Amino acid sequence: MLFLHTSDWHLGSEMEGRRRIDEAAALLQFIIKTIQRENVNTLLVSGDVFDSHAPSNQATRQYYDFLKSLRENTNVENVVIIAGNHDSPSYLEAPAGLLELLNIHVIGSANENALEREVIPLKENGKIETVACAVPYLVSPGLPGKTQAEQDAAYEQYVVNHYRRVVDLAKTKYPDLPLIAMGHFFAVGGKGSDDSVLRGNLHSIHVEMLPLADIDYLALGHLHRAQIVNGLENVRYAGSLMKMSFAECDKDKEFILWNTDTPNDFRRMPITAQDVPELSEMAVLQGNVEELEQGLMALKAKRQQENNGNPLWLAVVNTGMFYPDLKNHLTQLLGDDSPLDIVVCKNQALNPQLAKFAKSGKKLQEMTPEKLFDDFLNSLSDPSAEADGNPLISPEDRQWYRMKLLEALQACGDDDQNAQ
């Protein structure tokens, strides 16, 4: 029996206001083409179908259009979908009864008194050949523990016990069959998109504590980087369908194909721009302002020469001296016809006035609006604030700005019926 494992679709997601509906649609279509080409029997989706607990109508329609196309255009026999932390369990499960008529199983939430819901027999040519333990994202049920470490330990034990009970039930009902387990959690030792290694916080789980001896394949979701966990070949994250941040610029996206007939063979199916031309292209550009200007113009010329239809999304990081309104400056430099889209623009160095405030040791929550504004005006009245030794604001202007602030604060208080 051939499985395709995918996760973290995040349908409806945006990046800095840029919608990704077309990209997601192309990727979903590529899943269907892959299932057709490889003659996949079972599709596993390990959580975070949607990016939000309240997905848009467009994202919802995209999801159901995919399921409809899957049934119409492939020979897939089984579909198993679990909820992730981004999904609304009730929203995802609402049509579960109807979808089961199409052999599409959706598990949104766990119920300790109805574990059989998470044990799903999988068929090949109408005969049960494998069993899935479809464990959704497990919400902490108000566990004991005074410290965060104690709460994390209690949560981990809760998750381990839940898997043990579900796996035991599956082995009892379907002995001698291959067993697939699904999950959506942070695994200790797993790597984040930024290459950081999880050390055992944020409700993370040591997968070695799970009943791995009884699990032939653990299909995980949650981490966006596709990976093997702690050298365990049969414990894998499929990774997110799309690149969800600039930390993933150099990370390949993929599906995982696994066949119960060849249990030690896990095929990685890459998702490339050749297969899905609509994939968002991303890059990070770093340097001082002069280096950024030169780098952007060189990238612009290269993209125009390649005549690539997709814009290149950029994260631009100024590693030199602070430059005010940097994004507007660089955007104007590129011009309106640029194939580059500056999505994120950062100054690594703090604004000098913010840096001065940070070094003062003052706490923002302890200051009144008047005091905060006075400090700001004082900094502008300081001759050292300008390179030529002249203050940025005259004493007369300072008094005028302060008067306007007081008028604005008074107006806010008058308009607010709950001000007292």
N, C-alpha and C positions, 0 to 999 in steps of 0.2 A: 504494500500500500504506500503510495507516494504522497507526502505532505509538503505543502508550501507554508512556511512560517513567516509572518510579517507582523508589524506592530506600529503603534504610535503614528497613526495617520494624521492626527490633529487637523481634521477637516474644519474649514472655517478660519484657520489661523491667518494672521497678518504679520508682516514685519515692518515696523515703524510706519504703519498706515498703508502699506502696500499689500493688496489682497492677492491671494494665491489660489483662487478658484480654478483658473485654467490649468495651472501646474498640477494641482491635485487631480483634476479630471483626467489629465494625460497619464498620470501615474496609475490611477485606478484602471484605466484602459490597458496599461502595460501589464498589470497583474493578470487581467483576463487573457491577454495574448500569451503570457507566460504559461498560464494554466492550460490553455489550448495546446500550445506547442509541446509542453512536457507531459501532457495527459495526466495532470495532477488529480488525485482522487479526493484529497481533503485539504481545506484551507483553514489555517489557524490564525486568528487575529488577537494578539496578546495585549489588548487594552489601549486606551486613549484613541478611540475612533474619532472623537471630536476634540476640539481644542478648548471647548467651554461646556460648562454644565447646562447652559442655555444656548445651544447652537442656532445659527440663523436658519431661516427657511431654505436658503440656497444650499447650505452645507447638508442639511437633513435630506433635501431632495437628491443631492449628489450621492449620499450613502445608499438610499433606496434604489436609485437608478442603477447603481453598481450591483446590488443584489439581484435586481431584475435581469440585468445583462448577464450576470454570472449564470443564472438559471437558464437563460435562453441560448447562450452561446458557448457553454462549456459542458463537459461531462462530469464535473465535480459532483461527488455524491454527498459529501459532508462539509458543513461549514460550522466552525465553532468560534464564537466571539465572546470575549470577556471584557468587562468594564475596567478602565484604568482610573487613576485619580482625577483626571480631567473630565471624565464622563459623569453624567448624572445616571446613577443606577436605575432609577425608576423610568427615566426618559428612554434609556437604551432598552429596557425590558418591556416597555409598554406593549409592543406588538409581538412579544415572544411566542405567545400561543399560536398566532397566525403563521409566523415564520417557521415554526416547527413542522407545519404541514409541508414545507419545502425542504425539510431536513436542515434548516439553519437554526442552530442552537445559540441563544444569547443568554449569558449569565451576567446580570448586573450587580447583584449583591449576594453575600453569603448568609446562610441561615443555619445556625448550629443544630436546629431541630429538623432540618430538611436537607441533609447532606447529599441525598440521592440526586438532587437537582444538578449537582456538580459532577456526577458520574455519568458520562455520555458514551454509549456504545457507538462505534463507528463501523460503517458497512462498506464492503467492497463487493460489487456485483450482487447486492442484496443480502450478503451474509456478514454477520458481525465478525470482524477480524482484529480489531484493536479497540481499546477503551481510553477515553480521555478524562482526566481529572481537571475540570475547567474551574480553577480557583480565581475569582476576580480580585481586584484590589481590596485588601482587607482593612477596614476602618477600625481603629482602636476602640474597643467597647468600654471605655472608662476604666482602664487598668490601674492597679495600685502602684505606688511609687512616689516618694517625696521629691527625689531629684530627677533630672532629665535622664541620667544614666539608668536609674532604676526603672523608669517608665519605658525606656528603649529595650531593656532586658526583658521586661514583662511582655512587651509587644512581640518581641522575637519569639518568646516561648509560646505565646498565643498562636502565632502564625505556624510555627513548627507543629504544634499539637493539631491544628486544623488540617494541615497537609497529611499528618499521620492518620487521622480519622478518615479522611476522604480516600486516601490510597488504600487503607485497610478495607474499606467498603468496596472499592473497585476490585481488589484482588479476591475478595470473598464472592462477589457476584459474577466476576468474569475471570476465573483462575486460568493461568497459563497463556493469557493473551498479552501481547505487547502493551505497555502502558505509557501514554503521553500525559505529562502534567503541564499545566499552563499557569503563569503567574505574572503579577505586575508589582514589582518592588525593587528597592535598591539592594544589590548583592554586595556584601563586603568583599573587597578585592576587585570589584568592577571599576572600569574607567569611565569618567565623564567625558564630555565632548572636548573639554580643555586639557585632557590627559591626566587630570587629577585622579588619584586612587581613593576609593571610599574606604574609610578606616573603621567604621562601625558606629555611625551616628545617624541622625535623621530617620530613625526606625528602619535601619538596614538589617539585612538578614545574612547570617553565615549559612550559605547553601549546604555546606557539609553537614549541618544539623538536620536537614530534611531527609526523608527516607529514600535516598538516591539509589539504594540497592534494589528497590522495587520500581524505579522509574527508568524507562528506556531513553526518554528524551524530555528535558525540561525546557519548554519554549517560553522565554521571558520577554516582557516588555517593561518599559520605564526609562532605562538608560538609552539615550539617542545614538550611541555609538555601537555599531554591530561588533560583537566580540564573543569569544569563549571566556567563561568565568573560571579563574584560578586553575587553568589547565585542564578543566573537566570538559572533554570533547562533547559530551551530551548535555551540557548546560550552556545555553546560548541566548544572547540578546540578538534579535533581528535588527534592532536600531530603528530610528525614525524613517518614515518614508521620504520626507523632505529634509533638507538642511534647515534646522530651526534657529541657528545662530551663526555668527561669523567664526565662532570657535570650531565649526565643522567644515570650514573651507576646504581643508585637505583630507577630509574623511570620506571614504567611499560609502555609498548606500547600496543595500543589497537585500535580497530575499535569501532564505535558507530552504533548501530542498533536502528532504530526508525520506529514505525508503526503508520500511520495516524488513524488506528482503535483504538489504545490505546495511545492517544497523550501525556499522562503524564508518560509514561513508556519509559525510555531511557536505553537500555541495553548496557553495556560495554563488548566488546568481546576482552579478553586479547590475546596478541600474546606471546606465550611462547616457550622456547627452545624445549619443548616436541612436540609442533606443527611444529616448524621450527628449526630443529637441526642445520642449518647453521648460526643461529644468532651469531653475534660477541659477545663474552663475554668480559666484561671490569671490571677493578678494579683499585682503587687508593691505593697506599702504601706510608705512610708517616713515617718519623723518621729520626734520625741521621744516619750516614753512617753505623755504626755497627748494628743498628736496621734494616736498610734496607737490609743488607747482610743476617742477620738471617731470616728476614721475607721472602725474596726471596727464600732462600733455603728450608724453610718450605713449601712455596707455590709450589715449583717445585716438592718436594716429594709427596705432596698431589695430584697434577695433574697427576703425573706419576702413582700413585696408582689407581686413578680413571680411567686411560686409556681413557681420553676424547680426541677425535680426533681433536677438535678445539683448536687453541692456545688461551691463555688468554692474552688479550691486557692490558698492564699496564701503568698507569701514576705514576711515581716514583718521590716523592718530598722529598728532603733532607732538614730537618728543623734544622739541626745542623750547624757546621762550614762549610764554603765553601770547596768543594772538586773539584779540576780541573779534567776535563775529566771523570766525574762521570759515564756517560752512558757506556763508553768503559770499565771502571773498572767493573761495575756490569754485563755487557754482558759477559765479559771473565770469571767472577766468575760462571755464570750459565752454560757456556759451549755450544757447538754446538747442543747438543741433547735436549735443554731445550724446554718444552711446554709453556714457558712464552715468551712474546714478549714485550720488553720495547719500547713503542711507544713514550712516552713523558718522559723526565727526566729533573728535575729542581732543581737548588740550590736556596733555599729561600734567603740565605745570598749572598750579592754581592761579586764578586771577589774583594779582598782587594784593588787592584789598581783602579778598576772602582769606588769603594766606595770612595776612596781618591779623585778621579777626581770629583765625584758628589758633595762632600763636599766643593770643592774648589770654587764653584760658577761660574766656567767658562762655557761659552756657546759654544757648539761644532761648531755651524754655524759661530762663530766669529773667529775661529782659522784656520790658514793655515795648510796644511799637514805637512810642516816642523816643525812648532811650536808644533803640536800635537805629532809628533814623538819624538821631543826633550824632551817633558814632560815625555813621556813614557820611553825613555832611561834614563832620570834623575832618575825616580823612581826605575829603575833596578840598577842604580849606587849607590843608597842610601844603606848604610850598614844595616839600619833597615829593609830592604826588605827581609832579610834572617834571620832565627831564630838564626843562629850561629854568627851573627854579620858581616858576609862577604857579600859584594855586589854580585848580581847575574851576573854582567857583568863588565869586566875590562875597564879602560879608552881607551885602544887600540881597543878593540872590539866595544866600543861605537862609536869611530870615523869611524871605518870600516862600521858599519851598517848605519851611517848617510850618508857616501859617496855613498853607494849603493842606498839609498832612493833618493838622488838627481839625480843619473844616471837614475833611473826608472822614476822619474817625468819628466826629460828632454826627455826621449824616448817617453813618452806618448804625450808630447807636439809636438814633431816632427812628430809623426804618425797621429795626429788629424788635419785634414784639416780645421776644424772649430774652432781650438784652439783660434784664434784671434777674 
